Amino acid sequence: SLNQRWHSHYQSFGDIQLIKWPDPNNPASWYDFQRFRDLLLRDHFAFLRDTVKKLDPARPSGVKFMATSLPSFNMEMMEGLFDINNSDGNMNDANIIFLDFCRSLWPQKLLTNTEVHISWSGVPAVESAAWRLALHGLSAGAWWGWHPNARVSDTLGNADSRCALSKAGLDLEGLT
């Protein structure tokens, strides 16, 4: 029963309070809440996928998840619903773990990032970002250049980073 699992003494289901934060002495209620949330999210994303497929069965489906969401909910359940694994992140270690995770489960799927965040720290650093992500399985990405001067979006650093990305992209394209 619920009371046995949660070590509680509820008299009726109406007495149960939604959990707000995990109780270190009683992880069962937090686990059940997370599982419920995962199933709710899965049903929502499956509805979105099914709606798209009804309108255009041949169109690949995907949803953009933040790479840092990996430990937040059952990513395997969510990403498994779609034809494309898509993320929003950068070249940091959390995003690399996300790429490796997706590639290990679905090696046949495209792995994209619609918001690869990079910052200008020199040509070698920008070029290595493209290589690092490609070596961890990224199939395609839309690059966002962030630079020290936040007030100006079209800076010399922006042009330099686009040049460095173009060079690295052409080098990577030459390998295929």
C-alpha positions, 0 to 999 in steps of 0.5 A, spaced: 500 500 500 501 507 499 502 508 506 507 502 507 511 504 501 512 511 503 512 510 511 506 514 511 499 514 515 494 517 510 487 515 512 484 517 505 487 519 498 484 526 499 489 527 505 495 526 500 499 532 499 503 533 493 511 532 494 515 539 493 522 536 495 525 530 496 525 527 503 532 524 505 529 519 509 523 517 505 525 517 497 520 512 495 515 518 494 520 522 490 521 517 486 514 516 485 513 523 483 518 523 478 516 517 475 509 520 474 512 526 471 516 522 466 509 518 464 506 525 464 511 528 459 512 522 455 504 522 454 505 529 452 511 529 447 508 522 444 501 527 443 506 532 439 509 527 435 503 523 433 500 530 431 505 531 426 505 524 423 498 525 422 499 531 418 506 529 414 508 521 416 514 522 412 517 528 416 522 526 421 520 528 428 524 531 434 524 535 440 529 540 443 532 538 450 537 541 454 543 537 455 543 539 462 536 536 463 539 529 462 539 528 470 532 531 471 528 526 467 528 520 464 531 522 457 531 515 454 524 515 455 523 522 451 528 521 446 526 514 444 519 517 441 523 521 436 526 520 429 532 525 431 535 526 437 536 534 438 539 538 444 540 545 446 547 546 449 554 548 448 561 544 448 562 543 455 562 536 459 555 536 460 553 537 453 559 531 451 555 527 456 549 528 453 551 526 446 555 520 448 549 518 451 544 519 445 549 516 441 550 510 445 542 508 445 541 510 438 547 510 433 542 510 427 539 517 429 541 524 427 544 527 433 543 535 432 543 541 436 539 547 434 543 552 439 550 550 439 553 556 444 560 558 443 564 564 445 570 567 442 576 565 445 581 565 439 581 561 433 583 554 435 578 554 441 572 555 436 575 550 431 576 545 436 569 546 439 566 543 432 571 538 432 570 536 439 562 535 438 563 532 431 567 527 434 562 525 440 557 524 434 554 531 433 551 530 426 548 538 425 548 544 429 546 551 429 552 555 431 550 561 436 556 566 437 557 569 444 562 574 445 565 579 451 562 585 448 554 583 449 552 590 447 554 589 440 552 582 436 556 584 430 563 584 432 570 583 429 570 577 434 563 574 431 566 575 424 573 571 426 569 565 430 564 564 423 571 564 419 574 559 424 567 555 424 567 555 417 574 552 416 573 547 421 566 545 418 569 544 411 575 540 414 570 536 417 566 535 411 572 533 407 572 527 411 565 524 409 
